[in-house]
Amino acid sequence: MESSARDQPLRNTVTLVRWSRNPGKDPMIKFVVFSILGLILGLILMLFMPGLRNAGAVALFTALFAAILTIPAVNGQRNVMRGLTKKVNDTILEVTGSSADQLSVRDFRQRAKSGEQLPLLVNGVPGLHLQVKRTPSLENDALENWFVVFSVIPPKNGTASFDRLLAAALDARPEAAGSS
């Protein structure tokens, strides 16, 4: 099968991390669904339990029911973001040699939402940019593909420093690091 051009990153990029996210697995959507189920369950329990024959008690039951069932989805999403941020930070440290350029989970999430680039220096040479890109799918229920990529932009001062920058970025590939 032939993969589409939208699934492939650009030529001047090195992909650090790829992941897919199903839009239906959003914790807020789960909370709303569980709230509706909790309200229905609370109304049914209202018939059998006199303590739930109060609107405040049903509201409290509904909120607690939804919150308890949504906690695993929130923890799962948080663990995925921590793992992705750790992989990206390890690669940034390997390529730049500077721990000052590493991202927090909040910064990583912000860059994923905005698509903003993070300029990086490799041995004092600019031209490397970190960016989170999203490839939207055509179908509503299909997975969205996300890429964390290093984009290499040649500097204005010559190709020798660009060649060193490109070699450093290519050596930082996860496939190369995993095969050592």
N, C-alpha and C positions, 0 to 999 in steps of 0.2 A: 504494500500500500504506500502511496505517496503522501507525505505529510505536507500540509498547506504552508504557504509562505508566512502566514500569521503565527504559526507555531514555532518558527525559527527566529532566533535573535539576529540582529544585524551583523554584517561582516566584521565591523570594527569593534565588536564586543566580545567579552569572555563571560560566559554565564557561570556565576558562583553557585547559586541555589535555584532550583525549580521546585514549585509546589503547586498543587491544584486545590481549589476550595469550592465546595458545593454551596451555592448561595442559600440553600434551604437550611443549612446548619448554623445559621446565625443565632446566637443566644437570645437576642431580643425577640426574634420570631418564636423561638421555643417558649419563652416566658409568656408571650401572649396566648399561644395555643394552650399551654398548661393552665393559664388563668381561666380560660373559657371552660376547660375540662374541670377545673377546681370549682368553678361556680356551679356547673351542672351537678357535680358530685355533692356540693354543699346543699343545693336545693333538694336533692334526693334524700340526703341525710337529715334534713330539716324535718322530714315526715316522721322519722324514727327517734330522733334525739331532741328532747325538749330544750337542751342547752344551745342548740343551733337555731332556734326559732327567733332569731334576732338578726337584723340586717348587719349590724356591726360584727357579730360573730361569724356570719357567712363571709363577709369581706375579709376578716382576719384569716379565716380558713383558706379562702381562695388565694390570698397573697402568700401565705406560708406554703401551701401546696405547690404553687408555681415556683417559688424561690427554691424549695428543696429539690425539685426535679430539674431545675435549670443549673444548679451548681456544678454538676459534672461537665456540662457543655462549656461553661465559663472557664473551669480549670483546664479542660482540654485545649481550648483556644489559647489560653495563657501559656501553657506548656509548649505548644507549637511555636508561638512567637518567641519564647525564650530560646528554644532550640535553633530557630532560624537566625536569631540575632547572634547567638554564640558562633554559629558557622561563619556568618559574615564578618564578625569581629576577629575571628581567628585568621581569616584570609586577609583582612585589612592589615593586621599586625604582621603577617608574613610578607606581604608585598611592600608595605611602606616602612616597616621597622619601627613605627611610632604608635604607642598605645594612646596617644592624645586624640587620634582620629577615630577611635572606636565609638560605636553608637550604643545608647541605652535602648531598652525595649520601647520606651515611649518615642524616642527619636526615630527608631526603625519603623514603628507603626505610622508616625507622621509622614515619613518619606514614602511609605507605601500608599497612603491616601493622596498625597499631593503630587507624587512623581518627581519631586524636586531632586536635583543632582547634588552630590557631595563631591566637591573637587578635592583631589588627593595629590600629594607630592611623593614621587618615588626618587629617592636620593637627591632631593631638592629640585627635581625636574617636574614642572606641572604638565598636565595633559591627561591625567587619569581621573575619571569621574565614576562614582558609584551611583546607581539608579535602580529603583524598583519599578519594573514595567508590568503592566497587566495586559493580557490578551483576552478581550471579551469573546464570548462564544455567541454563535448565531441563535442557538436554541435556548429557551428559558431555563430548562432543567439541566443543561450541560455544565460541565465543570469549567471554571475560569482558570486559565493558566497564568501564573505569576513567575517572573524572572527577576533575580537580583543579578545585575550585570555590571561589569567594569567596561565603560566606554573609553576607548583610547582616541584622543584627539592629538594629531601631530603638532608639536610646538613650532612657533614661528622662527626659532633660532637654528634650525637645521635638522637633518634627518638622522644624524648619529645618535643624538639624545633620544629621539623618537624610537629608534631601533632598540636601544637599551630599555626604554619604557615598555615597549611591546614584548620584549623577551621576558621582563620581570612579570608582566601581567599573565603571559602564557604559562610561565613556570608555576604560577599560583593556582592553576586550575585544580579543582578537587580531585579529578581523575588522576592527575600527576602526583598529587600528594598522597592519595590512597594506594598507589601502586608501588611506592617506595618501600 
